[in-house]
Amino acid sequence: MSIKRKIEIFSAGCPACVEAIETVNEIACSSCEVEVLDMHQPAVAAMAKEHGVRNVPAMVVDGKLADCCAGRGIDEATLRAAGVGVPLY
């Protein structure tokens, strides 16, 4: 029986996503099962949300969002600090 590490790549097809997919495919080993998931598909987007994916590209390894992909995304306080919602006059 072969045991595999499941690597899910959440992608929107952008250049950064394509580069991430290429990188994962280059470093994947025989124990890796790589699956590219299209964020344009509603079911995939829902699955990404369940994993805590906030932007793409993102990787989930064996059901856990990779540390490199966690903790980012839109933050209201940061946007306001940059001036979003603050009148210029």
Jmol script that loads the backbone (N, CA, C; Angstrom):
load data "model"
ATOM      1  N   MET A   1       0.828  -1.177   0.000  1.00  0.00           N
ATOM      2  CA  MET A   1       0.000   0.000   0.000  1.00  0.00           C
ATOM      3  C   MET A   1       0.881   1.252   0.000  1.00  0.00           C
ATOM      4  N   SER A   2       0.619   2.158  -0.910  1.00  0.00           N
ATOM      5  CA  SER A   2       1.393   3.379  -1.045  1.00  0.00           C
ATOM      6  C   SER A   2       0.731   4.511  -0.272  1.00  0.00           C
ATOM      7  N   ILE A   3       1.511   5.192   0.563  1.00  0.00           N
ATOM      8  CA  ILE A   3       1.009   6.333   1.314  1.00  0.00           C
ATOM      9  C   ILE A   3       1.540   7.591   0.644  1.00  0.00           C
ATOM     10  N   LYS A   4       0.648   8.544   0.409  1.00  0.00           N
ATOM     11  CA  LYS A   4       1.020   9.786  -0.273  1.00  0.00           C
ATOM     12  C   LYS A   4       0.721  10.997   0.603  1.00  0.00           C
ATOM     13  N   ARG A   5       1.504  12.040   0.421  1.00  0.00           N
ATOM     14  CA  ARG A   5       1.243  13.333   1.036  1.00  0.00           C
ATOM     15  C   ARG A   5       0.388  14.098   0.040  1.00  0.00           C
ATOM     16  N   LYS A   6      -0.758  14.588   0.464  1.00  0.00           N
ATOM     17  CA  LYS A   6      -1.678  15.292  -0.433  1.00  0.00           C
ATOM     18  C   LYS A   6      -1.370  16.782  -0.397  1.00  0.00           C
ATOM     19  N   ILE A   7      -1.051  17.336  -1.558  1.00  0.00           N
ATOM     20  CA  ILE A   7      -0.749  18.757  -1.692  1.00  0.00           C
ATOM     21  C   ILE A   7      -1.784  19.364  -2.616  1.00  0.00           C
ATOM     22  N   GLU A   8      -2.587  20.278  -2.067  1.00  0.00           N
ATOM     23  CA  GLU A   8      -3.609  20.964  -2.851  1.00  0.00           C
ATOM     24  C   GLU A   8      -3.145  22.393  -3.086  1.00  0.00           C
ATOM     25  N   ILE A   9      -3.123  22.790  -4.351  1.00  0.00           N
ATOM     26  CA  ILE A   9      -2.720  24.145  -4.708  1.00  0.00           C
ATOM     27  C   ILE A   9      -3.969  24.886  -5.159  1.00  0.00           C
ATOM     28  N   PHE A  10      -4.333  25.927  -4.430  1.00  0.00           N
ATOM     29  CA  PHE A  10      -5.478  26.753  -4.794  1.00  0.00           C
ATOM     30  C   PHE A  10      -4.967  27.866  -5.701  1.00  0.00           C
ATOM     31  N   SER A  11      -5.499  27.906  -6.919  1.00  0.00           N
ATOM     32  CA  SER A  11      -4.991  28.799  -7.954  1.00  0.00           C
ATOM     33  C   SER A  11      -6.117  29.525  -8.666  1.00  0.00           C
ATOM     34  N   ALA A  12      -5.804  30.752  -9.095  1.00  0.00           N
ATOM     35  CA  ALA A  12      -6.741  31.515  -9.921  1.00  0.00           C
ATOM     36  C   ALA A  12      -6.203  31.657 -11.338  1.00  0.00           C
ATOM     37  N   GLY A  13      -5.098  30.982 -11.617  1.00  0.00           N
ATOM     38  CA  GLY A  13      -4.528  31.013 -12.955  1.00  0.00           C
ATOM     39  C   GLY A  13      -3.650  32.217 -13.240  1.00  0.00           C
ATOM     40  N   CYS A  14      -3.359  33.036 -12.239  1.00  0.00           N
ATOM     41  CA  CYS A  14      -2.532  34.225 -12.420  1.00  0.00           C
ATOM     42  C   CYS A  14      -1.054  33.817 -12.550  1.00  0.00           C
ATOM     43  N   PRO A  15      -0.190  34.737 -13.005  1.00  0.00           N
ATOM     44  CA  PRO A  15       1.227  34.403 -13.131  1.00  0.00           C
ATOM     45  C   PRO A  15       1.864  33.922 -11.823  1.00  0.00           C
ATOM     46  N   ALA A  16       1.490  34.518 -10.693  1.00  0.00           N
ATOM     47  CA  ALA A  16       2.041  34.072  -9.404  1.00  0.00           C
ATOM     48  C   ALA A  16       1.603  32.645  -9.091  1.00  0.00           C
ATOM     49  N   CYS A  17       0.359  32.321  -9.450  1.00  0.00           N
ATOM     50  CA  CYS A  17      -0.149  30.965  -9.229  1.00  0.00           C
ATOM     51  C   CYS A  17       0.592  29.959 -10.106  1.00  0.00           C
ATOM     52  N   VAL A  18       0.791  30.319 -11.366  1.00  0.00           N
ATOM     53  CA  VAL A  18       1.502  29.436 -12.296  1.00  0.00           C
ATOM     54  C   VAL A  18       2.913  29.165 -11.783  1.00  0.00           C
ATOM     55  N   GLU A  19       3.576  30.209 -11.288  1.00  0.00           N
ATOM     56  CA  GLU A  19       4.925  30.050 -10.744  1.00  0.00           C
ATOM     57  C   GLU A  19       4.917  29.133  -9.514  1.00  0.00           C
ATOM     58  N   ALA A  20       3.929  29.293  -8.650  1.00  0.00           N
ATOM     59  CA  ALA A  20       3.828  28.447  -7.456  1.00  0.00           C
ATOM     60  C   ALA A  20       3.608  26.988  -7.845  1.00  0.00           C
ATOM     61  N   ILE A  21       2.760  26.753  -8.832  1.00  0.00           N
ATOM     62  CA  ILE A  21       2.489  25.386  -9.296  1.00  0.00           C
ATOM     63  C   ILE A  21       3.770  24.764  -9.846  1.00  0.00           C
ATOM     64  N   GLU A  22       4.509  25.533 -10.648  1.00  0.00           N
ATOM     65  CA  GLU A  22       5.768  25.027 -11.206  1.00  0.00           C
ATOM     66  C   GLU A  22       6.756  24.689 -10.102  1.00  0.00           C
ATOM     67  N   THR A  23       6.850  25.543  -9.091  1.00  0.00           N
ATOM     68  CA  THR A  23       7.772  25.310  -7.977  1.00  0.00           C
ATOM     69  C   THR A  23       7.410  24.039  -7.228  1.00  0.00           C
ATOM     70  N   VAL A  24       6.124  23.875  -6.902  1.00  0.00           N
ATOM     71  CA  VAL A  24       5.699  22.674  -6.187  1.00  0.00           C
ATOM     72  C   VAL A  24       5.973  21.432  -7.026  1.00  0.00           C
ATOM     73  N   ASN A  25       5.665  21.490  -8.311  1.00  0.00           N
ATOM     74  CA  ASN A  25       5.910  20.338  -9.172  1.00  0.00           C
ATOM     75  C   ASN A  25       7.395  20.007  -9.284  1.00  0.00           C
ATOM     76  N   GLU A  26       8.254  21.035  -9.235  1.00  0.00           N
ATOM     77  CA  GLU A  26       9.698  20.798  -9.291  1.00  0.00           C
ATOM     78  C   GLU A  26      10.222  20.121  -8.033  1.00  0.00           C
ATOM     79  N   ILE A  27       9.681  20.475  -6.876  1.00  0.00           N
ATOM     80  CA  ILE A  27      10.220  19.927  -5.627  1.00  0.00           C
ATOM     81  C   ILE A  27       9.440  18.718  -5.117  1.00  0.00           C
ATOM     82  N   ALA A  28       8.308  18.413  -5.741  1.00  0.00           N
ATOM     83  CA  ALA A  28       7.501  17.263  -5.303  1.00  0.00           C
ATOM     84  C   ALA A  28       8.298  15.971  -5.483  1.00  0.00           C
ATOM     85  N   CYS A  29       8.055  15.035  -4.580  1.00  0.00           N
ATOM     86  CA  CYS A  29       8.735  13.744  -4.650  1.00  0.00           C
ATOM     87  C   CYS A  29       7.713  12.645  -4.938  1.00  0.00           C
ATOM     88  N   SER A  30       8.179  11.432  -4.958  1.00  0.00           N
ATOM     89  CA  SER A  30       7.289  10.305  -5.268  1.00  0.00           C
ATOM     90  C   SER A  30       6.234  10.090  -4.188  1.00  0.00           C
ATOM     91  N   SER A  31       6.422  10.692  -3.008  1.00  0.00           N
ATOM     92  CA  SER A  31       5.431  10.584  -1.940  1.00  0.00           C
ATOM     93  C   SER A  31       4.391  11.702  -1.997  1.00  0.00           C
ATOM     94  N   CYS A  32       4.520  12.586  -2.977  1.00  0.00           N
ATOM     95  CA  CYS A  32       3.628  13.737  -3.091  1.00  0.00           C
ATOM     96  C   CYS A  32       2.568  13.512  -4.162  1.00  0.00           C
ATOM     97  N   GLU A  33       1.334  13.799  -3.797  1.00  0.00           N
ATOM     98  CA  GLU A  33       0.218  13.788  -4.744  1.00  0.00           C
ATOM     99  C   GLU A  33      -0.246  15.233  -4.868  1.00  0.00           C
ATOM    100  N   VAL A  34       0.082  15.869  -5.997  1.00  0.00           N
ATOM    101  CA  VAL A  34      -0.199  17.287  -6.198  1.00  0.00           C
ATOM    102  C   VAL A  34      -1.488  17.438  -6.996  1.00  0.00           C
ATOM    103  N   GLU A  35      -2.371  18.309  -6.482  1.00  0.00           N
ATOM    104  CA  GLU A  35      -3.629  18.600  -7.158  1.00  0.00           C
ATOM    105  C   GLU A  35      -3.790  20.119  -7.241  1.00  0.00           C
ATOM    106  N   VAL A  36      -4.033  20.619  -8.453  1.00  0.00           N
ATOM    107  CA  VAL A  36      -4.266  22.042  -8.666  1.00  0.00           C
ATOM    108  C   VAL A  36      -5.774  22.272  -8.699  1.00  0.00           C
ATOM    109  N   LEU A  37      -6.235  23.205  -7.873  1.00  0.00           N
ATOM    110  CA  LEU A  37      -7.657  23.482  -7.744  1.00  0.00           C
ATOM    111  C   LEU A  37      -7.962  24.895  -8.241  1.00  0.00           C
ATOM    112  N   ASP A  38      -8.976  25.015  -9.080  1.00  0.00           N
ATOM    113  CA  ASP A  38      -9.350  26.272  -9.718  1.00  0.00           C
ATOM    114  C   ASP A  38     -10.303  27.062  -8.839  1.00  0.00           C
ATOM    115  N   MET A  39      -9.827  28.203  -8.332  1.00  0.00           N
ATOM    116  CA  MET A  39     -10.636  29.034  -7.446  1.00  0.00           C
ATOM    117  C   MET A  39     -11.842  29.657  -8.138  1.00  0.00           C
ATOM    118  N   HIS A  40     -11.916  29.567  -9.459  1.00  0.00           N
ATOM    119  CA  HIS A  40     -13.081  30.076 -10.180  1.00  0.00           C
ATOM    120  C   HIS A  40     -14.287  29.141 -10.018  1.00  0.00           C
ATOM    121  N   GLN A  41     -14.048  27.930  -9.533  1.00  0.00           N
ATOM    122  CA  GLN A  41     -15.114  26.968  -9.299  1.00  0.00           C
ATOM    123  C   GLN A  41     -15.694  27.204  -7.901  1.00  0.00           C
ATOM    124  N   PRO A  42     -17.004  27.415  -7.788  1.00  0.00           N
ATOM    125  CA  PRO A  42     -17.607  27.707  -6.479  1.00  0.00           C
ATOM    126  C   PRO A  42     -17.298  26.656  -5.404  1.00  0.00           C
ATOM    127  N   ALA A  43     -17.291  25.391  -5.762  1.00  0.00           N
ATOM    128  CA  ALA A  43     -17.011  24.346  -4.770  1.00  0.00           C
ATOM    129  C   ALA A  43     -15.572  24.439  -4.262  1.00  0.00           C
ATOM    130  N   VAL A  44     -14.655  24.777  -5.140  1.00  0.00           N
ATOM    131  CA  VAL A  44     -13.247  24.927  -4.754  1.00  0.00           C
ATOM    132  C   VAL A  44     -13.094  26.153  -3.855  1.00  0.00           C
ATOM    133  N   ALA A  45     -13.753  27.249  -4.212  1.00  0.00           N
ATOM    134  CA  ALA A  45     -13.692  28.459  -3.386  1.00  0.00           C
ATOM    135  C   ALA A  45     -14.241  28.193  -1.984  1.00  0.00           C
ATOM    136  N   ALA A  46     -15.299  27.417  -1.896  1.00  0.00           N
ATOM    137  CA  ALA A  46     -15.880  27.067  -0.591  1.00  0.00           C
ATOM    138  C   ALA A  46     -14.900  26.209   0.209  1.00  0.00           C
ATOM    139  N   MET A  47     -14.252  25.258  -0.459  1.00  0.00           N
ATOM    140  CA  MET A  47     -13.273  24.400   0.213  1.00  0.00           C
ATOM    141  C   MET A  47     -12.089  25.241   0.698  1.00  0.00           C
ATOM    142  N   ALA A  48     -11.660  26.199  -0.118  1.00  0.00           N
ATOM    143  CA  ALA A  48     -10.553  27.072   0.265  1.00  0.00           C
ATOM    144  C   ALA A  48     -10.903  27.860   1.521  1.00  0.00           C
ATOM    145  N   LYS A  49     -12.119  28.365   1.560  1.00  0.00           N
ATOM    146  CA  LYS A  49     -12.566  29.138   2.725  1.00  0.00           C
ATOM    147  C   LYS A  49     -12.530  28.272   3.980  1.00  0.00           C
ATOM    148  N   GLU A  50     -12.944  27.017   3.870  1.00  0.00           N
ATOM    149  CA  GLU A  50     -12.918  26.098   5.017  1.00  0.00           C
ATOM    150  C   GLU A  50     -11.500  25.898   5.541  1.00  0.00           C
ATOM    151  N   HIS A  51     -10.517  25.940   4.638  1.00  0.00           N
ATOM    152  CA  HIS A  51      -9.110  25.763   5.028  1.00  0.00           C
ATOM    153  C   HIS A  51      -8.481  27.058   5.528  1.00  0.00           C
ATOM    154  N   GLY A  52      -9.200  28.181   5.389  1.00  0.00           N
ATOM    155  CA  GLY A  52      -8.658  29.458   5.829  1.00  0.00           C
ATOM    156  C   GLY A  52      -7.858  30.185   4.760  1.00  0.00           C
ATOM    157  N   VAL A  53      -7.998  29.780   3.514  1.00  0.00           N
ATOM    158  CA  VAL A  53      -7.301  30.446   2.417  1.00  0.00           C
ATOM    159  C   VAL A  53      -7.896  31.835   2.249  1.00  0.00           C
ATOM    160  N   ARG A  54      -7.016  32.847   2.251  1.00  0.00           N
ATOM    161  CA  ARG A  54      -7.476  34.231   2.111  1.00  0.00           C
ATOM    162  C   ARG A  54      -6.976  34.870   0.832  1.00  0.00           C
ATOM    163  N   ASN A  55      -5.970  34.276   0.193  1.00  0.00           N
ATOM    164  CA  ASN A  55      -5.503  34.752  -1.100  1.00  0.00           C
ATOM    165  C   ASN A  55      -4.774  33.616  -1.807  1.00  0.00           C
ATOM    166  N   VAL A  56      -4.531  33.812  -3.077  1.00  0.00           N
ATOM    167  CA  VAL A  56      -3.893  32.776  -3.880  1.00  0.00           C
ATOM    168  C   VAL A  56      -2.588  33.306  -4.464  1.00  0.00           C
ATOM    169  N   PRO A  57      -1.652  32.431  -4.753  1.00  0.00           N
ATOM    170  CA  PRO A  57      -1.739  30.988  -4.592  1.00  0.00           C
ATOM    171  C   PRO A  57      -1.638  30.590  -3.126  1.00  0.00           C
ATOM    172  N   ALA A  58      -2.234  29.462  -2.806  1.00  0.00           N
ATOM    173  CA  ALA A  58      -2.173  28.921  -1.451  1.00  0.00           C
ATOM    174  C   ALA A  58      -2.025  27.406  -1.533  1.00  0.00           C
ATOM    175  N   MET A  59      -1.324  26.844  -0.555  1.00  0.00           N
ATOM    176  CA  MET A  59      -1.094  25.405  -0.510  1.00  0.00           C
ATOM    177  C   MET A  59      -1.674  24.822   0.768  1.00  0.00           C
ATOM    178  N   VAL A  60      -2.333  23.702   0.611  1.00  0.00           N
ATOM    179  CA  VAL A  60      -2.806  22.925   1.751  1.00  0.00           C
ATOM    180  C   VAL A  60      -2.109  21.576   1.667  1.00  0.00           C
ATOM    181  N   VAL A  61      -1.393  21.224   2.727  1.00  0.00           N
ATOM    182  CA  VAL A  61      -0.641  19.967   2.763  1.00  0.00           C
ATOM    183  C   VAL A  61      -1.270  19.070   3.811  1.00  0.00           C
ATOM    184  N   ASP A  62      -1.748  17.933   3.352  1.00  0.00           N
ATOM    185  CA  ASP A  62      -2.416  16.968   4.233  1.00  0.00           C
ATOM    186  C   ASP A  62      -3.506  17.628   5.083  1.00  0.00           C
ATOM    187  N   GLY A  63      -4.280  18.499   4.438  1.00  0.00           N
ATOM    188  CA  GLY A  63      -5.431  19.109   5.094  1.00  0.00           C
ATOM    189  C   GLY A  63      -5.149  20.341   5.927  1.00  0.00           C
ATOM    190  N   LYS A  64      -3.866  20.785   5.969  1.00  0.00           N
ATOM    191  CA  LYS A  64      -3.500  21.951   6.787  1.00  0.00           C
ATOM    192  C   LYS A  64      -2.909  23.029   5.886  1.00  0.00           C
ATOM    193  N   LEU A  65      -3.431  24.261   6.040  1.00  0.00           N
ATOM    194  CA  LEU A  65      -2.908  25.386   5.277  1.00  0.00           C
ATOM    195  C   LEU A  65      -1.434  25.574   5.624  1.00  0.00           C
ATOM    196  N   ALA A  66      -0.593  25.595   4.598  1.00  0.00           N
ATOM    197  CA  ALA A  66       0.851  25.756   4.818  1.00  0.00           C
ATOM    198  C   ALA A  66       1.122  27.101   5.469  1.00  0.00           C
ATOM    199  N   ASP A  67       2.092  27.134   6.384  1.00  0.00           N
ATOM    200  CA  ASP A  67       2.411  28.352   7.119  1.00  0.00           C
ATOM    201  C   ASP A  67       2.729  29.524   6.196  1.00  0.00           C
ATOM    202  N   CYS A  68       3.307  29.238   5.038  1.00  0.00           N
ATOM    203  CA  CYS A  68       3.652  30.312   4.110  1.00  0.00           C
ATOM    204  C   CYS A  68       2.417  30.994   3.537  1.00  0.00           C
ATOM    205  N   CYS A  69       1.264  30.379   3.684  1.00  0.00           N
ATOM    206  CA  CYS A  69       0.037  30.887   3.077  1.00  0.00           C
ATOM    207  C   CYS A  69      -0.972  31.406   4.094  1.00  0.00           C
ATOM    208  N   ALA A  70      -0.633  31.362   5.352  1.00  0.00           N
ATOM    209  CA  ALA A  70      -1.584  31.745   6.402  1.00  0.00           C
ATOM    210  C   ALA A  70      -1.358  33.175   6.870  1.00  0.00           C
ATOM    211  N   GLY A  71      -2.414  33.769   7.417  1.00  0.00           N
ATOM    212  CA  GLY A  71      -2.297  35.042   8.091  1.00  0.00           C
ATOM    213  C   GLY A  71      -2.278  36.267   7.210  1.00  0.00           C
ATOM    214  N   ARG A  72      -2.550  36.099   5.945  1.00  0.00           N
ATOM    215  CA  ARG A  72      -2.580  37.262   5.070  1.00  0.00           C
ATOM    216  C   ARG A  72      -4.002  37.499   4.614  1.00  0.00           C
ATOM    217  N   GLY A  73      -4.188  38.551   3.902  1.00  0.00           N
ATOM    218  CA  GLY A  73      -5.505  38.866   3.391  1.00  0.00           C
ATOM    219  C   GLY A  73      -5.895  40.282   3.756  1.00  0.00           C
ATOM    220  N   ILE A  74      -7.080  40.652   3.389  1.00  0.00           N
ATOM    221  CA  ILE A  74      -7.555  42.003   3.626  1.00  0.00           C
ATOM    222  C   ILE A  74      -7.807  42.213   5.114  1.00  0.00           C
ATOM    223  N   ASP A  75      -7.278  43.321   5.623  1.00  0.00           N
ATOM    224  CA  ASP A  75      -7.446  43.683   7.022  1.00  0.00           C
ATOM    225  C   ASP A  75      -7.914  45.134   7.061  1.00  0.00           C
ATOM    226  N   GLU A  76      -9.096  45.387   7.619  1.00  0.00           N
ATOM    227  CA  GLU A  76      -9.689  46.720   7.609  1.00  0.00           C
ATOM    228  C   GLU A  76      -8.786  47.762   8.254  1.00  0.00           C
ATOM    229  N   ALA A  77      -8.176  47.431   9.378  1.00  0.00           N
ATOM    230  CA  ALA A  77      -7.326  48.396  10.067  1.00  0.00           C
ATOM    231  C   ALA A  77      -6.138  48.807   9.198  1.00  0.00           C
ATOM    232  N   THR A  78      -5.533  47.857   8.523  1.00  0.00           N
ATOM    233  CA  THR A  78      -4.397  48.146   7.649  1.00  0.00           C
ATOM    234  C   THR A  78      -4.823  49.010   6.472  1.00  0.00           C
ATOM    235  N   LEU A  79      -5.991  48.710   5.901  1.00  0.00           N
ATOM    236  CA  LEU A  79      -6.501  49.509   4.791  1.00  0.00           C
ATOM    237  C   LEU A  79      -6.769  50.943   5.237  1.00  0.00           C
ATOM    238  N   ARG A  80      -7.381  51.090   6.396  1.00  0.00           N
ATOM    239  CA  ARG A  80      -7.661  52.441   6.901  1.00  0.00           C
ATOM    240  C   ARG A  80      -6.365  53.200   7.173  1.00  0.00           C
ATOM    241  N   ALA A  81      -5.365  52.518   7.703  1.00  0.00           N
ATOM    242  CA  ALA A  81      -4.069  53.161   7.953  1.00  0.00           C
ATOM    243  C   ALA A  81      -3.425  53.637   6.658  1.00  0.00           C
ATOM    244  N   ALA A  82      -3.730  52.947   5.550  1.00  0.00           N
ATOM    245  CA  ALA A  82      -3.205  53.341   4.244  1.00  0.00           C
ATOM    246  C   ALA A  82      -4.031  54.454   3.618  1.00  0.00           C
ATOM    247  N   GLY A  83      -5.138  54.824   4.263  1.00  0.00           N
ATOM    248  CA  GLY A  83      -5.959  55.924   3.775  1.00  0.00           C
ATOM    249  C   GLY A  83      -7.277  55.538   3.157  1.00  0.00           C
ATOM    250  N   VAL A  84      -7.566  54.254   3.057  1.00  0.00           N
ATOM    251  CA  VAL A  84      -8.843  53.825   2.480  1.00  0.00           C
ATOM    252  C   VAL A  84      -9.967  54.276   3.413  1.00  0.00           C
ATOM    253  N   GLY A  85     -10.944  54.975   2.835  1.00  0.00           N
ATOM    254  CA  GLY A  85     -12.071  55.460   3.620  1.00  0.00           C
ATOM    255  C   GLY A  85     -11.823  56.790   4.298  1.00  0.00           C
ATOM    256  N   VAL A  86     -10.649  57.369   4.071  1.00  0.00           N
ATOM    257  CA  VAL A  86     -10.312  58.657   4.678  1.00  0.00           C
ATOM    258  C   VAL A  86     -10.364  59.719   3.582  1.00  0.00           C
ATOM    259  N   PRO A  87     -11.273  60.695   3.701  1.00  0.00           N
ATOM    260  CA  PRO A  87     -11.380  61.738   2.681  1.00  0.00           C
ATOM    261  C   PRO A  87     -10.076  62.526   2.537  1.00  0.00           C
ATOM    262  N   LEU A  88      -9.761  62.948   1.319  1.00  0.00           N
ATOM    263  CA  LEU A  88      -8.560  63.722   1.053  1.00  0.00           C
ATOM    264  C   LEU A  88      -8.749  65.201   1.336  1.00  0.00           C
ATOM    265  N   TYR A  89      -9.973  65.621   1.548  1.00  0.00           N
ATOM    266  CA  TYR A  89     -10.220  67.058   1.794  1.00  0.00           C
ATOM    267  C   TYR A  89     -10.969  67.263   3.069  1.00  0.00           C
TER     268      TYR A  89
END
end "model"
wireframe off; spacefill off
backbone 0.3
color backbone group
